[in-house]
Amino acid sequence: MRALSLPLVLWCKVLQTLLVWRLQPSASPPLSTALDTISSTTTPGAVGDSCKQEGVGCEAFSYAGHLKLGKLTVIYDNNQISCDGSVDLTNNEEVNKKMEACGWQIFNVEDGSNDIAAIVATMERGREKTDKSCSSCNSGLIDAGEDGPTHHPVKLAALYRAMPHMQYIRLDDSEEVAGAWKTMIENTDGPFMISVSLHAHPQLAGLTKREGVEKDADVTLISVGADPSFAVNVDDALVKQSVKARVLSFPSHTLLRAQPLSYQREVLRRNENIPAVVIEPYVALGWERYADAGINMSSFGHSLPGKYIYDHFSYGNDTMPKKVQGILESWKKGDVGRGECVEL
């Protein structure tokens, strides 16, 4: 087998090719026919260090070797880096020997960042042997694109929030994590999931509390997980426009629903005709119960660093205040009704 490393989205396509049979609409061919179709198709792919640590990736490599998919070529970007830092913090296995044990043939390209000719020549060498997949290990550099769209879980929060008996909490800083940890230890009703960000974000010292939330405003800005700094920045901008906003960090739907109705009303204050706008870079599904509008995602992300990707999807400090002001004007005119949850 040949292993080279390209964006993760290509590797996902390789997995699709490996594990999903493209059947004709008329009838399902026998398994042997499907295998023949796959094994006769030249398929390139790419993985990084973290991809090889994931279970589904290891299983795919093993299964490809078992099937002797000689026309499968995978570029492995061996730069020894993951989102958490250097790979050797958690893993020191010999990848080449592991791939050989799975039935792959291995070729090394020393300068995978610059020597394109060597990469091409290596891929051609891999085609000469058709009974093994080819893995080409490149020594490359960290590029500008972080996890990419396939690692942007825009729909998972809605899934976990909908699961019966699941306590799902998205948290901001260490203060909220401490409060959630205490709640988890005391929880006896089903599984408990604490969701934290792997990316750096501000610690909102003095703003987050374990017990409650400040009150009073023209609009409630609901922020979730690692994103309350978005709402705080919007609040700062609205103050300059004489708009009073209250920032509400909303870690858990389930825990709020478990509180008395009087407490829920005191926190959200929607019964006082104060509109609520949720800011979360996930899909809006599920927020209809708590928000009147939302700055949410309606698509997957892109492979860009955070400081670029948020601006690309209109989560910039200039864009969001304008959206909130717009919904407030519509609210005052009666163009937006309670519970409509307009997607901004």
Stockholm file with secondary structure:
# STOCKHOLM 1.0

chainA/1-344         MRALSLPLVLWCKVLQTLLVWRLQPSASPPLSTALDTISSTTTPGAVGDSCKQEGVGCEAFSYAGHLKLGKLTVIYDNNQISCDGSVDLTNNEEVNKKMEACGWQIFNVEDGSNDIAAIVATMERGREKTDKSCSSCNSGLIDAGEDGPTHHPVKLAALYRAMPHMQYIRLDDSEEVAGAWKTMIENTDGPFMISVSLHAHPQLAGLTKREGVEKDADVTLISVGADPSFAVNVDDALVKQSVKARVLSFPSHTLLRAQPLSYQREVLRRNENIPAVVIEPYVALGWERYADAGINMSSFGHSLPGKYIYDHFSYGNDTMPKKVQGILESWKKGDVGRGECVEL
#=GR chainA/1-344 SS CBCCCCCHHHHHHHHHHHHCCCCCSSCCCCHHHHHHHHHTSCEEEEECHHHHHSHHHHHHHHHHHHHTCTTEEEEEECCCEETTEEGGGTCCCCHHHHHHHTTCEEEEESCTTTCHHHHHHHHHHHHTCCSSCEEEEECCCCCSCCSCGGGCCTTHHHHHHHSTTCEEEECCSHHHHHHHHHHHHHCCSSCEEEECCSSCCCCCTTTCCSSCCCCCCSEEEEECTTCHHHHHHHHHHHHTTTCCEEEEECCCHHHHHTSCHHHHHHHHCGGGTCCEEEECSSCCTTGGGTCSEEECCSSCCCSSCHHHHHHHTTCSTTHHHHHHHHHHHHHHHTCSCTTCCEEC
#=GC SS_cons         CBCCCCCHHHHHHHHHHHHCCCCCSSCCCCHHHHHHHHHTSCEEEEECHHHHHSHHHHHHHHHHHHHTCTTEEEEEECCCEETTEEGGGTCCCCHHHHHHHTTCEEEEESCTTTCHHHHHHHHHHHHTCCSSCEEEEECCCCCSCCSCGGGCCTTHHHHHHHSTTCEEEECCSHHHHHHHHHHHHHCCSSCEEEECCSSCCCCCTTTCCSSCCCCCCSEEEEECTTCHHHHHHHHHHHHTTTCCEEEEECCCHHHHHTSCHHHHHHHHCGGGTCCEEEECSSCCTTGGGTCSEEECCSSCCCSSCHHHHHHHTTCSTTHHHHHHHHHHHHHHHTCSCTTCCEEC
//
